[in-house]
Amino acid sequence: MNFGPDPKTPQRGRWVVDQVDALRSDGVEAELFTFQPGKDQYLPATRRIRALIKAGDFDLVHAHYGLAGWCALAAGASPLIVTFHGTDVRHRVVGPASRLLSGRIALGAGASAALFEEEGGRAGLPLIPGHSAVLPCGADLSRFRRESRTGARTALGLDPERRYLFFPADPDRPEKRFDRAREVADRAGVELLTGGGIEPEHMSTWMNAADAVMVTSDYEGFGLAFLESLACEVPVMTTPVGIAPGLLRSLPNSFCAPYDLESWSSFVAGLLRDPDPRTPGRARSESLSAERMAVRVRIAYEEVLSRERVAGVPSGAFGNDEGIR
């Protein structure tokens, strides 16, 4: 993948690492190769991937994000699965390249079904029968649990008596629409906490410190913050993006609607009448845990390999019978 962490965004790409860890726990031998984004990184990455393929005995290659998928394809990876995560589909330049790539690989997967649909005026991935799938990464919920709100605020040096909303993304990313979150917080007269530079191990504490988590994005490929917040039983407010419409349906103290200052502010006002607002979302988040999604990914691997065998790929291309590598 080409979406690893850096000092400003230490949690970036953690969802892929969590999926790899879950696959390993499920018996899949996996080697993870990552590189940083940037035009000068793609050619060296392609060379490195080619060298890894030649040196290893891999059954298949699974790339995350469209441009990383192009590197793997150029390196000769076959069979190749690519999971697309959002920006690589919706971006005005990278999006068309991702849609083109999805027709040239063994399996083109979206992190959610939303990526196969138009969203926010941006085209989705083509749905190719037999060659398309939905393969979320899921969340490692061992890091997320309900904590005392007062205790979480104290641990972070926040005023236990104040009210807080939490915007879990990097405010500098324009598609996340920090301006909307700021507008709602200002109207409600509460402090707005922001993510972006929070270590993954500390995210649960920040979510528990907040009265609600706000996702105001124009689009989301999946929406990991939904699962993490619900695992902490913290209410979620979000635009209808990614998995939110289905995940939050009829869930008390959570809100999913197109952005409108009046309706969003009205929901916040009602929520803050409760001194400690919570939502019973843990069970819903567990349905999309990294462990459960790893089982889904492994099944996809087996189906791709079975299809390749039927197509007449030499048996030696799939390694031994002890498992998938």
N, C-alpha and C positions, 0 to 999 in steps of 0.2 A: 504494500500500500504506500501511497505517497502523501500521507496525512498524519504524520507522527507528531508527538508533543514538542513544544518548545517552551522557553521560559515564560512567555506571555500567556500561552494557552496549554498548561501542563496536562489538562484532561483530554486534549484533542486526540482522536483516534483510539482512545482507550477501549471503546466498544469493540473494535476489531481484535485487540489484544485479549479482551475478555472472551470473545468467541473462540479464538485459538486455544486459550486455556481450557475452555469447556470441551472443545473437540478432543484435546489431548486426554482429558479425564474420561472421555467416552471411548478411548482406545485408538484414536486416529493419530498417526505419527505426522507431525506438522513442523515444517521449518518456516519461520517468519522472516521475511525480508522487507525492510522499510527504507524509504528515502524521503527527503524533504521536498516540498513543492518548489517549482522554479524552472524556467526554461532550460537552464544549464544543467539540470539534474536528470533529464529524461534519457539522453544518450548514454551517459555512464550507467544509469540504472538498467537500461536495456542490455548493455554488455554484461553487467553483473548477473542479471537474470539468466542470460544465455549460458554463462559459465556454471551457474548453479544447476541448471537443467542438465547440462552435459555431465557434471560431476555426480549428480544424484541419481536415485532410482525412484522417481516420482510417478505415481499413478495419474495424477492430474495437477493442474495449477489453478488456484483460486485467487483472483485479484480483487482488490477492493478499490473502487473509484475508477471512473472511465479512463483517465489518462494513464493510470497504472496498468489498466487492462490493455491499452494500446502498446505499452512497453512490453508486456508479457507476450502479446501476439507477435510483435516484431522480433522477439527473442526466440520464437519457435515453440512456444508453449502449446501443447495439445495433449488431451482435451483441456480446454480453457473455460473456466467459469468466472464471470465477473459480477460482483454485487455493486450496484449503483446506489448512491446514498442521498442524493438530493441536489446539491449545487452542481454536480457533474451532469445532471439531467436538465436543470432549469437555466443554467448559465447560457447567455446568448451566443458564446463562441464554443464552449466545451460541450454544450447540450447537443448540437447537431452531430458532433464527433462521437458522442456516447451512443446516440441513436443509430448511427452507422455501424459502430462496433458491435452492437447487440445482435446484428444479423450475421456476424462473421464468426461467432463463437459457439461452443457446445451448449451453453446455457447463459442467458442474460437474466439476472435476478434483480429485483427491486427490493430495497430495504422495507418497503411497504407497498400495498396495492395502489396507493395514491400516485406512485411514480409512473404508473402505466396510464394515467389520466392527465388531462390538461389541468393545470392549477395556476391561478394567478395570471392567466393569459399566456402561460408557457407550456409548450407541448410536453407530453410524457413519452415514455419508452414505447416502441412498437410491441404489441402483444403477439408473439410468434408461437402458434400451437406446438407444443412439445419441446420448445426451446426457450420458454419463459417461466419464471417462478418468482415467488415472494419469499425471500430469505432474510428475515430480520436478524440483527446481531443479538438483540436482547440486552438485558442489564444484569450485571453481577450484583444481585440483591444482598449478598453477604455484607456489603458495605453500607447498606441503607436499612434503617429501622427507625421506628418511632422513638423519640427521645423527649425528655422534659423540655418544653419550650423555654422556660426560665433558665434551665441549666444550659441549654444551647446558647442563649443570648449571653449569659455570664461567661461562658467559655470563649466567646468571640469578642468580649469587651463591649457588648452592646447594653443599652439600658433595658433591664427586664420589664419595665413598665411601659415602654413605647410600643407602637404598632409598626410592623414592617411588611413590605412586599418585596419579593425576590425575583429579579430578572436574571435567569441562570446562564445567559449567553454573554459573549463579548459585545459590549455596546458599540464597538466600532464596525461590526459587520452590518452593512446596510439592510440586508434582507431580514434581519432579526427585528427591525423596527423599534429600536430603543426609544425613539421619540414618542411612540404610543404609550409605552410603559411609564415614561416620565410624566406624560399628560395625565394619566389615570392617578398616579401617586400624588401629583400636585393637587388634583381635584379632591382627593380623599384626605389630604393633609397628613400623609404618612411618609416615613422615610423609605426610599427605594434602595435596596441592596443589589449589587450587580455581580455577575460571574465573570468568567474570562480568564482569570489568573488563579483560580482556586485549584489546589491539588485534589485529585479524585478521592483520596482518603478523607478529605475534610468536607466534601460536598454535602453529605448527610447532615452535618451539624448546621451548615448554612440554611438548608431547607427547613430543618426543624425550628430554626430561629424565626422564620417568617410566618406570618399569618396566612399567606398564600403565595404560590409560585405563578408568575405571569409569563406566558409565551405569546408574544404579539406578532409573530413572524408573518411575512408574506407567503412563505412556503416552508415546509419541513419534509425531508425525505422519510423520516420515521418519527422522531420525537422522543429521544431517550429521557429527557427531563420529565416527561409525563410519568413514566414508569418509576423513576427514582423518587419523585414527589409522592406518588401514591403509595410506594413502599414505606414511606415515612408517615403516611396518613395525613399529609399536608394538602389542603385544597389547591386545585389547579384552575387557572383562568387561561383560556387559549382561543386563538382563532381556529377555525375548522381546517387544520392542516395535518398532514401525516396520518398517524393512527388515532388522533384525538377524537374524531366524531364517534367512532365505535367504542373506543376505550372508556370514554367518559359518559356515555349515554345513560341517563337516569341515575347517575351517581350523586348522592347528596353532597351539597357544599362544593360542587365543581361546576364550571361554566365553560361552554364551548359555543362561540357565536362569532360572526364577522365583527370586525372592530367597529365600535361605535362608542364614543366617549360617554354618552348619556347612559346607555344600557350597562356598560362595563362599570361605570362609577356607581350606578344603582346597586349592582351586585356586590361591589366592595363594601358599600355602606351597610348592606344587610349582613354581610359576613362579619364585619367588625363589631356588630352588636354582641356577638359571642366573645367572651374574654379569651377563649382558647379554641378557635375553630379547627375542626378536624374532618376528615372524610374517610369512610371505610373502604379504602382502595387497595389494601395489601394483597388480597386474593387476586384482584385483576392484574396487578403488576406481576405476580408470580406466574400468571398464564403466559407471559412473554419474557421469562427469565432467560439468561444466557444459556443455562443448562438445557432448558426445554427447546430453545431454538437450535442448539447444537445437534440435537437429535434430528431435527428437520433438515439441517444442512447435510448431515451424514447420509440421510436417505437420498437427498439430491445427488450426492457423490455416487452412491451405489447405482442410481438410475442412469446417470451419465455413463458410467463405466460399463454397465450392462448394454446400453445402446451402442457404445463403441465396439464392444465385442461382437455384437450381432452384425455390425457394419463391416467386420472383417479385419479389425486392427490386430496385428500379430500379438499372440498371447504374452510374449515376453515384455510387452510394453506396460504391463500392469503389475510388475513386481511379484511378490509371493502371495500366498493365500492367508497370511497371518493378519492382514488388516490393510487399511488404506493408508497410503503415505502421500 
